[in-house]
Amino acid sequence: MDEGLRELAAPFVVPGPSGVAIRTRLKQLTAADEEVLRRVGAHLGALACRDLKARCHDGLGHDVQAWAARKRELTPVSSARWAGAITKATHEQWALARRGALAHLQSLQAGVRMLRHRLALPLGSKGSKRAPGGYRSRREWHAKSRRLHVLEDRLARERAAWQAGRVHVVRGGKRLARMRHQLPAARLTEPQWRARWEAARWFLRADGESGKRYGNETIRISPDGQVSIRLPAPLAGLANAPHGRYVLTGRIRFAHRGPEWADRVAVNRAIAYRIHHDVARARWYVTASWQQPVSQPVPLAAALADGVIGVDMNADHLAAWRLDVHGNPTGSPRRFCYDLSGTTGHRDAQLRHALTRLLHWARACGVRAIAVEDLDFTAEKTREKHGGRKRFRRLIAGLPTGRLRARLVSMADAMGITIVAVDPAYTSKWGAQHWQKPLTGKNRRTTRHDAASIAIGRRAQGHPLRRRTTPPRAHRSDGHGHRIVQAGGDAPGREGPRRRLPGPRTRSVPPDAERTRATRTPTTVRGVRGEREWVPDSLLLTD
């Protein structure tokens, strides 16, 4: 490996998803059904807020006895199963806030470390590939020194909160809570915001239980789509069915993975349900989720037996190219565009459409593996490292690497396609250096992203990113083996020594008709010689 290059990680097969979540709409609900759902969600949401407050108050001193005490307090005002679902959701939310606090703490530490490094350098000093240089002016140096003190104060507060076990969490979301102070910018009125805020704080979710009827006793959905809810104890008077249950008027049907859901319901396997209300569209939805055993990953060699498709992710498209088993690009590159502007739902839909087209193309080509980069911009998003490069910071911050990888793995697992993750180091640089120019012709213009997809696919196959390996200096022929690295000695059609043919090695003489120069007969008129050589008459050259 060249000096100055970091060690590359080996490619690996990404394990499949461990769970499934499907969603459908609750239709044909009456006004009474919606009123019952609102009252149940508001009552359980208030209990969830109180339980989250108690969990945050316990901090790091929380134990099993405190959990049992909280559950006993919630059971009389709801039910045992509702209390278990609320306490479990509280633990998950507290753990998520704890992980977010740790990530924020590490980001502050990286920012302080980078500021101290750049402030210690002379003004105008140049940086390297791994670390930036000094600041350009005395004014910028002074501003960054003040920012260093601000970050150090924040770091001290966050470190103290982390050691004490304090977390900052809001039921309903911090973004929606802050939107209350920016209603004109959000184009919302106060009643509209209040409706969204209350719906976000409702609690209508129940965990499944294997062995119980239809896999869930709290929110039960029968195979024919009938939805019934076990009402909390204070709202038992609203029941319209035995055992304190309320049956909704509408029926549901899961279009996606419906047969799989029906199979689990038929054998009473655990299924968790969540009912939520979309205020903007005035629609009710139900989400079903369950765990599934993680499938055993396919061996890397078996996944790459039919070649691979290398995919390079960019801000507005996926660049893909198919490679054969020897690492050679075949066919033409493909581009799957998407638009990441707009709302979260629009961005998510754009990613799904692009990945669907990619997977359908892979299945049509007969390829069972797709190679992607193992991207993680967590350490590259710091403002202190890329201070003046706002466009680059916005670019890497807008790439949904985690969501793209999760969706790709889930969708590929359903289609029987393996995802191979590779180290992203130098793929764009070396791909453009070794593949962009040779693959550009009169009728095809190869971009830098297309060349990077080739580099990604070759790295997944274990081939070097260069097209050829230079033979030894003393042997510029095939004396030390074949020159092309990716083709072995037993590969059919590989480039090798020219096959020896009998006869003279000339283009005009066929191998089966050996003739000497003295006995050959010319076949053209221009090549025929007369019996005597023609000499111009000297009399014709005078007057």
C-alpha positions in Angstrom: 0.0 0.0 0.0 1.2 3.5 -0.8 2.6 5.7 1.9 0.0 8.0 3.4 -3.1 5.9 2.5 -5.1 4.5 5.3 -5.8 0.8 5.6 -8.9 -0.4 3.8 -11.6 -2.4 5.5 -12.6 -5.7 4.0 -16.0 -5.9 2.2 -18.8 -7.7 4.1 -22.3 -8.9 3.5 -24.9 -6.7 5.2 -27.2 -8.8 7.4 -30.9 -8.7 6.6 -33.6 -6.8 8.6 -34.8 -8.2 12.0 -38.3 -6.8 11.8 -41.2 -5.9 9.5 -43.6 -3.0 9.6 -46.6 -2.5 7.4 -49.2 0.3 7.4 -52.7 0.7 6.1 -55.5 3.2 6.4 -58.5 2.9 8.8 -61.5 3.7 6.6 -65.2 4.0 7.1 -64.9 5.3 10.7 -68.0 6.9 12.2 -67.9 10.0 14.3 -68.4 7.8 17.4 -65.4 5.7 16.4 -63.2 8.7 16.0 -64.3 10.1 19.4 -63.5 6.9 21.2 -60.0 6.8 19.6 -59.4 10.4 20.6 -60.4 9.9 24.2 -58.4 6.7 24.6 -55.4 8.2 22.9 -55.5 11.4 25.1 -56.0 9.4 28.3 -53.2 7.0 27.7 -51.0 9.9 26.4 -51.4 11.7 29.7 -50.3 8.5 31.5 -47.3 8.2 29.2 -46.2 11.8 29.9 -46.4 11.2 33.6 -44.5 7.9 33.4 -41.8 9.5 31.2 -41.4 12.3 33.8 -40.9 9.7 36.6 -38.4 7.8 34.5 -36.3 10.9 33.8 -36.4 11.8 37.5 -34.9 8.4 38.4 -32.0 8.9 36.0 -29.2 6.4 36.4 -30.7 5.1 39.7 -33.5 3.3 37.9 -33.8 -0.4 38.5 -36.2 -3.3 38.2 -38.1 -2.4 41.4 -38.7 1.2 40.2 -40.0 -0.2 36.9 -42.4 -2.6 38.7 -43.6 0.3 41.0 -44.4 2.5 38.0 -46.3 -0.3 36.3 -48.4 -0.9 39.4 -49.3 2.7 39.5 -50.5 2.7 35.9 -52.4 -0.5 36.0 -55.6 0.7 38.0 -56.1 3.7 35.6 -55.5 1.6 32.4 -54.9 -2.1 32.4 -52.0 -4.5 33.0 -51.2 -4.7 29.3 -51.6 -1.0 28.6 -49.3 -0.3 31.6 -46.7 -2.7 30.2 -46.8 -1.0 26.8 -46.5 2.5 28.3 -43.5 1.6 30.5 -41.8 -0.2 27.7 -42.3 2.8 25.3 -40.9 5.1 28.1 -37.8 3.0 28.4 -37.2 3.1 24.7 -37.7 6.8 24.5 -35.3 7.5 27.4 -32.7 5.2 25.9 -33.0 7.0 22.5 -32.6 10.4 24.2 -29.5 9.0 26.0 -27.9 7.9 22.8 -28.7 11.3 21.3 -27.0 13.0 24.2 -23.9 10.9 23.8 -23.7 11.7 20.1 -24.1 15.4 20.9 -21.4 15.1 23.5 -19.0 13.5 21.1 -19.7 16.2 18.5 -18.9 18.9 20.9 -15.6 17.1 21.9 -14.7 16.9 18.2 -15.4 20.6 17.7 -13.4 21.7 20.6 -10.5 19.5 19.6 -10.5 20.9 16.0 -10.7 24.5 17.2 -7.8 24.0 19.5 -5.8 22.5 16.7 -6.4 25.2 14.2 -5.9 28.0 16.8 -2.5 26.7 17.6 -1.3 26.9 14.0 0.1 30.1 12.5 -2.2 32.3 10.4 -2.4 31.3 6.8 -0.7 27.9 7.2 -1.8 25.3 4.8 -3.5 22.1 5.9 -3.2 18.5 4.7 -5.6 15.9 3.5 -6.5 14.8 7.0 -6.5 18.1 8.9 -7.2 21.7 8.0 -4.6 24.4 8.4 -4.6 27.7 10.3 -7.1 30.5 9.9 -6.8 33.0 7.1 -6.9 36.2 9.1 -6.5 37.6 12.6 -10.2 38.5 12.6 -11.3 34.9 11.9 -8.8 33.7 14.5 -10.4 36.0 17.1 -14.0 34.9 16.2 -13.0 31.2 16.5 -11.3 31.7 19.8 -14.6 33.1 21.1 -16.5 30.2 19.7 -14.1 27.9 21.5 -15.1 29.3 24.8 -18.8 28.9 23.9 -18.3 25.2 23.0 -16.2 24.5 26.1 -19.1 25.8 28.2 -21.6 23.7 26.4 -19.3 20.7 26.7 -19.0 21.1 30.4 -22.8 21.3 30.8 -23.4 18.3 28.6 -20.7 16.3 30.3 -22.2 17.0 33.7 -25.7 16.1 32.5 -24.4 12.9 31.0 -22.7 11.9 34.3 -25.8 12.7 36.2 -28.1 10.8 33.8 -30.2 13.8 32.8 -31.8 13.7 29.4 -33.8 16.3 27.4 -36.8 14.7 25.8 -40.3 16.0 24.7 -43.2 13.8 24.0 -44.5 14.9 20.6 -41.1 16.0 19.3 -38.9 19.0 19.9 -39.4 20.3 16.4 -43.2 20.5 16.8 -42.8 22.1 20.2 -40.6 24.9 18.8 -43.0 25.4 15.9 -45.4 26.9 18.4 -43.2 30.1 18.4 -42.9 30.2 14.6 -46.5 29.7 13.4 -46.4 32.3 10.6 -43.2 30.8 9.1 -44.8 27.3 9.4 -48.1 28.6 7.8 -50.2 27.3 10.7 -52.7 28.8 12.9 -52.8 28.1 16.7 -55.8 25.7 16.5 -54.0 23.8 13.6 -50.8 23.5 15.6 -52.7 22.5 18.7 -54.4 19.7 16.9 -51.1 18.4 15.6 -49.5 18.7 19.0 -52.3 16.7 20.8 -52.3 14.0 18.1 -48.5 13.6 18.4 -48.8 13.1 22.2 -51.5 10.5 22.0 -50.6 6.9 22.9 -52.3 4.1 21.0 -49.8 1.3 20.7 -49.8 -2.2 22.1 -47.2 -5.0 22.0 -48.1 -8.4 20.8 -48.2 -11.7 22.7 -47.7 -15.1 21.2 -50.3 -17.6 22.1 -53.1 -15.0 22.6 -56.0 -14.6 20.2 -54.8 -13.1 16.9 -51.4 -12.3 18.5 -52.6 -9.2 20.5 -55.1 -8.9 23.4 -55.1 -5.1 23.6 -55.5 -4.0 19.9 -56.9 -7.1 18.2 -57.3 -7.4 14.4 -59.0 -10.5 13.1 -58.1 -12.1 9.7 -61.1 -10.5 8.1 -59.9 -7.0 9.1 -62.1 -6.3 12.1 -60.4 -4.0 14.6 -61.2 -4.0 18.4 -59.6 -2.2 21.2 -59.5 -3.0 24.9 -60.6 0.2 26.6 -58.9 1.5 29.8 -60.7 1.1 33.0 -61.9 4.8 33.3 -63.4 4.5 29.7 -65.0 1.1 30.1 -68.4 2.7 29.7 -67.8 3.4 26.0 -67.5 -0.4 25.2 -69.8 -1.8 22.6 -68.6 -5.4 22.9 -68.1 -7.9 25.8 -65.1 -7.7 28.1 -64.7 -3.9 27.9 -63.8 -3.8 24.2 -64.8 -1.4 21.5 -65.2 -2.7 17.9 -64.5 -0.2 15.1 -67.0 0.0 12.2 -64.4 0.0 9.4 -62.4 -3.0 8.2 -58.8 -2.9 7.1 -56.7 -4.8 4.6 -52.9 -4.8 4.3 -51.9 -4.6 0.7 -48.2 -5.0 1.4 -47.1 -8.3 3.0 -50.8 -9.1 3.6 -50.4 -12.9 3.3 -47.5 -12.9 5.7 -49.5 -10.9 8.2 -52.5 -13.2 7.8 -50.3 -16.3 8.4 -49.1 -14.9 11.7 -52.6 -13.9 12.8 -54.0 -17.4 11.9 -51.5 -19.1 14.3 -51.7 -16.5 17.0 -48.2 -15.2 16.8 -47.2 -11.9 18.3 -47.9 -8.7 16.3 -47.6 -5.2 17.7 -50.0 -2.5 16.5 -50.0 1.3 16.5 -52.9 3.6 15.6 -52.1 7.2 14.8 -53.9 10.2 13.3 -52.7 12.4 10.4 -54.2 15.8 11.2 -53.2 17.4 7.9 -55.0 14.8 5.9 -57.7 13.9 8.5 -56.9 10.2 8.2 -56.4 7.4 10.6 -53.7 4.7 10.1 -52.8 1.5 11.7 -49.2 0.0 11.6 -48.5 -3.6 12.2 -45.0 -4.8 13.1 -43.4 -8.0 14.2 -39.9 -9.5 14.6 -38.5 -12.1 12.3 -35.3 -14.1 12.7 -32.4 -12.6 10.9 -31.6 -14.6 7.8 -28.2 -16.2 7.6 -26.0 -14.0 5.4 -25.0 -15.5 2.1 -21.2 -16.2 1.7 -19.5 -13.4 -0.1 -18.2 -15.7 -2.8 -21.6 -17.2 -3.5 -23.2 -13.7 -3.7 -20.6 -12.6 -6.3 -20.9 -15.7 -8.4 -22.9 -14.0 -11.1 -21.1 -10.6 -11.0 -22.1 -7.5 -9.0 -23.7 -4.1 -9.5 -21.7 -1.3 -8.1 -23.7 1.7 -6.8 -22.4 5.2 -6.1 -24.7 7.4 -4.0 -24.9 11.1 -4.8 -27.0 14.0 -3.8 -29.5 13.6 -6.7 -29.0 10.2 -8.2 -27.6 6.7 -7.8 -24.9 5.8 -10.4 -24.8 2.0 -11.1 -22.8 -0.2 -13.4 -22.9 -4.0 -13.8 -19.6 -5.9 -13.6 -18.9 -9.4 -14.6 -17.1 -12.0 -12.4 -13.7 -10.7 -13.6 -14.5 -7.1 -12.6 -15.0 -5.8 -16.1 -17.9 -3.4 -16.7 -20.5 -4.7 -19.1 -23.3 -2.8 -20.9 -23.9 0.8 -20.2 -24.1 2.7 -16.9 -27.5 3.3 -15.4 -28.6 6.4 -13.4 -31.6 6.4 -11.0 -32.5 9.9 -10.1 -34.4 11.3 -7.1 -35.2 14.6 -5.5 -34.4 15.1 -1.8 -36.2 18.5 -1.5 -39.5 19.0 0.1 -41.1 17.2 3.0 -39.9 14.1 4.7 -42.6 12.0 3.1 -41.6 13.2 -0.4 -37.9 12.4 0.2 -38.8 9.0 1.5 -41.0 8.3 -1.5 -38.2 9.4 -3.9 -35.7 7.0 -2.2 -38.2 4.1 -2.4 -38.8 4.7 -6.1 -35.1 4.9 -7.0 -34.3 1.8 -5.0 -37.2 -0.1 -6.6 -36.0 0.7 -10.1 -32.4 -0.3 -9.1 -33.6 -3.7 -7.6 -35.8 -4.5 -10.6 -32.9 -3.8 -13.0 -30.6 -6.1 -10.9 -33.1 -8.9 -11.0 -33.5 -8.5 -14.8 -29.8 -8.7 -15.2 -29.6 -11.9 -13.1 -27.2 -10.4 -10.6 -27.6 -11.4 -7.0 -25.4 -8.8 -5.3 -25.3 -5.0 -5.1 -22.2 -3.3 -3.8 -22.6 0.0 -1.9 -20.3 2.2 0.2 -20.3 2.0 3.9 -20.8 5.7 4.3 -20.9 7.4 7.7 -20.5 11.2 7.8 -20.8 11.5 11.5 -17.2 12.8 12.0 -17.3 14.8 8.8 -20.2 17.1 9.5 -18.5 19.3 12.0 -18.7 23.0 11.4 -15.2 23.6 12.6 -13.6 21.2 10.1 -15.4 22.6 7.1 -16.0 26.2 8.3 -16.2 28.1 5.0 -17.3 25.2 2.8 -21.0 25.7 3.4 -22.0 24.1 0.2 -20.0 20.9 1.0 -21.4 20.8 4.5 -24.9 21.1 3.2 -24.2 18.4 0.7 -23.0 15.8 3.2 -25.6 16.7 5.7 -28.4 16.2 3.2 -27.3 12.7 2.1 -29.7 10.2 3.9 -27.0 7.5 4.2 -28.6 5.7 7.1 -32.1 5.7 5.7 -31.0 4.7 2.3 -29.0 1.8 3.6 -31.8 0.6 5.8 -34.4 0.7 3.0 -32.0 -0.9 0.5 -31.3 -3.8 2.8 -34.9 -4.4 3.7 -36.2 -4.2 0.0 -33.3 -6.3 -1.3 -33.9 -9.0 1.3 -37.5 -9.3 0.1 -36.3 -9.8 -3.5 -33.5 -12.2 -2.6 -30.6 -9.8 -3.4 -27.5 -9.5 -1.2 -26.1 -6.2 -0.2 -22.3 -5.9 0.1 -20.8 -3.0 1.9 -17.3 -1.8 1.0 -14.9 0.8 2.3 -15.6 4.2 0.7 -12.0 5.4 0.7 -10.6 6.7 -2.7 -13.4 5.2 -4.8 -14.3 8.4 -6.6 -10.6 9.4 -7.0 -9.3 6.1 -8.3 -12.3 5.4 -10.3 -11.9 8.6 -12.3 -8.2 8.0 -12.6 -8.3 4.5 -14.0 -11.8 4.1 -15.6 -13.4 7.3 -16.6 -11.2 8.1 -19.7 -10.9 4.6 -21.1 -14.7 4.1 -21.0 -15.5 7.5 -22.6 -16.2 7.4 -26.4 -18.0 9.2 -29.1 -21.4 7.7 -28.2 -20.9 7.5 -24.4 -19.7 10.0 -21.9 -18.6 8.4 -18.6 -19.0 10.6 -15.6 -16.9 10.5 -12.4 -19.8 8.9 -10.6 -20.1 6.1 -13.1 -16.4 5.4 -12.8 -16.8 5.4 -9.0 -19.5 2.7 -9.2 -17.0 0.5 -11.1 -14.4 1.0 -8.3 -17.0 0.1 -5.7 -18.0 -3.1 -7.5 -14.3 -4.2 -8.0 -13.5 -3.5 -4.4 -16.5 -5.8 -3.4 -15.1 -8.5 -5.6 -11.6 -8.2 -4.1 -10.0 -6.8 -7.3 -7.6 -3.9 -7.4 -9.1 -0.6 -8.7 -6.5 -0.4 -11.4 -7.4 -1.8 -14.8 -4.0 -3.6 -15.3 -1.1 -4.6 -13.2 2.3 -3.8 -14.6 4.5 -6.9 -15.2 7.9 -7.2 -13.7 10.6 -5.0 -15.3 12.7 -7.9 -16.4 9.7 -9.7 -18.0 7.5 -7.5 -20.1 5.8 -10.7 -21.5 3.9 -13.5 -19.9 6.9 -15.0 -18.4 5.8 -14.5 -14.8 2.1 -15.3 -15.4 -0.8 -13.4 -16.9 -0.8 -9.7 -16.8 -4.4 -9.1 -15.9 -5.0 -9.7 -12.2 -8.7 -10.5 -12.2 -8.5 -13.4 -14.8 -6.9 -16.6 -13.6 -5.1 -19.1 -15.7 -8.2 -21.3 -16.2 -10.5 -18.5 -17.2 -11.9 -18.9 -20.7 -11.3 -16.1 -23.2 -8.6 -14.5 -21.1 -5.8 -12.5 -22.8 -2.7 -14.6 -23.2 0.0 -15.6 -25.6 -1.0 -15.8 -29.2 -1.8 -19.4 -30.3 0.9 -20.9 -32.5 -0.3 -21.6 -36.1 1.6 -23.8 -38.6 3.1 -22.1 -41.6 4.8 -18.8 -42.3 3.5 -15.8 -40.2 2.5 -13.6 -43.2 -0.9 -12.2 -44.1 -0.7 -13.0 -47.8 0.2 -16.7 -47.5 -2.4 -19.1 -46.0 -1.0 -21.8 -43.6 -1.9 -24.7 -45.9 -0.1 -23.4 -49.0 3.6 -22.9 -48.3 5.4 -21.4 -51.2 8.8 -19.8 -51.6 9.4 -16.4 -53.0 11.0 -17.8 -56.1 8.1 -20.0 -57.1 5.2 -17.8 -56.3 3.0 -16.5 -59.2 1.7 -13.0 -58.9 -2.1 -12.7 -59.0 -2.4 -9.0 -59.9 -1.8 -7.2 -63.2 0.4 -4.6 -61.6 2.6 -7.2 -60.2 3.1 -9.1 -63.5 6.6 -8.7 -65.0 7.3 -8.8 -68.7 9.9 -10.9 -70.4 12.2 -7.8 -70.9 12.3 -4.6 -69.1 10.9 -1.5 -70.8 13.3 1.3 -71.5 12.2 4.7 -72.9 13.4 5.5 -76.4 16.0 8.3 -76.6 14.6 9.6 -79.9 11.4 10.6 -78.3 13.2 12.9 -75.9 14.7 15.1 -78.6 13.2 17.4 -81.3 
